[in-house]
Amino acid sequence: MNKKEAYKQKIEAELELAQAKLAEYKARVKSAVADARIQYIKHVEEIEHGLNAAEAKIKELNEAREDKWEHLKEGAENVWERLRCALRDAAAKFKH
């Protein structure tokens, strides 16, 4: 084998390695995008759950008699705090 052929084979081998690395990097990007999507979906679902719980508490408060209202107030505040936390966590994740 002459020098030209040996050099050509070396360059082709390096090209194959570069293509393999590119394929690996593309796979990592797809995986990262999928992981990020899963996290976003999780946050959206937490917010939806919090909104549903808050709406249910508002309905419960609206339907409560005057003497039961104070008893329900603490539960409503807990629901709102969980919703605020979910919104804050999602906002922090969506910024990145």
C-alpha positions as CSV (number, residue, x, y, z in Angstrom):
1,M,0.0,0.0,0.0
2,N,1.4,3.4,-0.9
3,K,1.4,6.5,1.2
4,K,-1.5,8.1,-0.7
5,E,-3.8,5.0,-0.1
6,A,-2.8,4.8,3.6
7,Y,-3.5,8.5,4.1
8,K,-6.9,8.2,2.3
9,Q,-7.8,5.3,4.6
10,K,-6.8,7.2,7.7
11,I,-8.9,10.2,6.6
12,E,-11.9,8.0,5.8
13,A,-11.6,6.3,9.3
14,E,-11.5,9.7,11.0
15,L,-14.5,10.7,9.0
16,E,-16.4,7.6,10.1
17,L,-15.5,8.4,13.7
18,A,-16.7,12.0,13.3
19,Q,-20.0,10.8,11.8
20,A,-20.4,8.3,14.7
21,K,-19.8,11.1,17.2
22,L,-22.3,13.3,15.4
23,A,-24.9,10.6,15.5
24,E,-24.2,10.1,19.3
25,Y,-24.6,13.9,19.9
26,K,-27.8,14.0,17.9
27,A,-29.2,11.1,20.0
28,R,-28.2,13.0,23.2
29,V,-30.0,16.1,22.0
30,K,-33.2,14.1,21.3
31,S,-33.0,12.5,24.7
32,A,-32.4,15.9,26.4
33,V,-35.3,17.4,24.5
34,A,-37.5,14.4,25.5
35,D,-36.4,14.8,29.1
36,A,-37.2,18.5,29.1
37,R,-40.6,17.9,27.5
38,I,-41.4,15.3,30.2
39,Q,-40.4,17.9,32.9
40,Y,-42.6,20.6,31.2
41,I,-45.5,18.2,31.0
42,K,-45.0,17.4,34.7
43,H,-45.1,21.1,35.7
44,V,-48.1,21.8,33.5
45,E,-50.0,18.8,35.0
46,E,-49.1,20.0,38.5
47,I,-50.5,23.5,37.7
48,E,-53.6,22.0,36.2
49,H,-54.1,19.9,39.3
50,G,-53.6,22.9,41.5
51,L,-56.1,25.0,39.4
52,N,-58.7,22.3,39.6
53,A,-58.2,22.0,43.4
54,A,-58.4,25.8,43.8
55,E,-61.6,25.9,41.7
56,A,-63.1,23.1,43.9
57,K,-62.2,25.0,47.0
58,I,-63.7,28.2,45.7
59,K,-66.9,26.4,44.9
60,E,-66.9,24.8,48.4
61,L,-66.4,28.2,50.0
62,N,-69.2,29.7,47.9
63,E,-71.5,27.0,48.9
64,A,-70.5,26.9,52.6
65,R,-72.8,28.4,55.2
66,E,-71.5,31.4,57.1
67,D,-70.7,29.4,60.2
68,K,-68.6,26.9,58.2
69,W,-66.6,29.4,56.1
70,E,-63.8,30.0,58.6
71,H,-63.2,26.2,58.9
72,L,-62.8,25.9,55.1
73,K,-60.5,29.0,54.8
74,E,-57.4,27.2,56.0
75,G,-57.8,24.4,53.5
76,A,-58.3,27.0,50.7
77,E,-55.1,28.8,51.7
78,N,-53.2,25.6,51.6
79,V,-54.4,24.8,48.1
80,W,-53.5,28.3,47.0
81,E,-50.0,28.0,48.5
82,R,-49.4,24.7,46.7
83,L,-50.6,26.3,43.4
84,R,-48.3,29.3,43.9
85,C,-45.3,26.9,44.5
86,A,-46.2,24.9,41.4
87,L,-46.3,28.1,39.4
88,R,-43.1,29.4,40.8
89,D,-41.3,26.1,40.2
90,A,-42.6,26.0,36.6
91,A,-41.5,29.6,35.9
92,A,-38.0,28.8,37.2
93,K,-37.7,25.7,35.0
94,F,-39.2,27.4,31.9
95,K,-36.5,30.2,32.1
96,H,-33.7,27.7,31.7
